[in-house]
Amino acid sequence: MKLADMIGTLRDNLKILKMAMIVYLAVLVVIDFFLSREHAHYLIDKIYAYWAVFGTVGCFLLIKFSKGVAHLFLAKDEDYYD
């Protein structure tokens, strides 16, 4: 299967993919509650689901920042080529 076909399939099933990723993240958070916190080196390692929340928020902020920078420097006026 070609890469373009795979991407097209994912785009066609975007709601299913999004739900699968949310369920996957929820499962990771639930598993995190069963992990031992005895040998945590740092205080942050003792907070339940910290790394899942950190990764999600960091990814969201990175996307928003990148889109803002792209619009700021790459976007042109509507009549730019006229």
C-alpha positions in Angstrom: 0.0 0.0 0.0 1.4 3.4 -0.9 1.9 6.1 1.7 -0.6 8.4 0.0 -3.3 5.7 0.2 -2.5 5.2 3.9 -2.8 8.9 4.6 -6.0 9.1 2.6 -7.4 6.2 4.7 -6.5 8.0 7.9 -8.1 11.2 6.7 -11.3 9.4 5.8 -11.4 7.8 9.3 -10.3 10.8 11.3 -13.0 10.5 14.0 -12.0 6.8 14.6 -8.3 7.7 14.7 -8.9 10.6 17.2 -11.0 8.4 19.4 -8.4 5.6 19.3 -5.7 8.1 20.4 -7.8 9.4 23.3 -8.5 5.8 24.5 -4.8 5.0 24.2 -3.9 8.0 26.3 -6.5 7.1 28.9 -5.2 3.6 29.1 -1.7 4.9 29.7 -2.9 7.2 32.4 -4.7 4.3 34.1 -1.6 2.1 33.9 0.4 4.9 35.4 -1.7 4.7 38.6 -0.5 1.1 39.1 3.2 1.9 38.7 5.4 2.0 41.8 6.5 5.5 43.0 9.0 4.2 45.6 12.2 4.9 43.7 11.3 8.2 42.1 14.4 10.4 41.7 12.5 13.7 41.5 9.3 15.1 42.9 7.7 15.3 39.5 8.1 11.6 39.1 5.8 11.0 42.0 2.9 13.0 40.4 0.4 10.6 38.7 -0.1 11.1 35.0 2.4 14.0 35.0 4.2 12.9 31.8 1.0 12.2 29.9 -0.3 15.7 30.7 3.1 17.3 30.1 3.3 15.7 26.6 -0.2 16.6 25.6 0.0 20.2 26.7 3.5 20.5 25.2 2.4 19.2 21.9 -0.7 21.5 21.9 1.5 24.5 22.7 4.1 23.6 20.1 1.4 23.3 17.4 -0.2 26.6 18.3 3.2 28.4 18.4 4.2 26.9 15.1 1.0 27.9 13.4 1.3 31.4 14.8 4.8 31.8 13.6 3.9 30.4 10.2 1.0 32.9 9.8 3.2 35.7 11.0 6.1 35.2 8.6 4.6 33.1 5.7 1.1 34.5 5.2 0.7 37.1 2.4 -2.0 39.6 1.8 -4.8 38.6 -0.5 -3.7 41.0 -3.2 0.0 40.2 -2.8 0.5 38.9 -6.3 -1.6 41.6 -8.1 
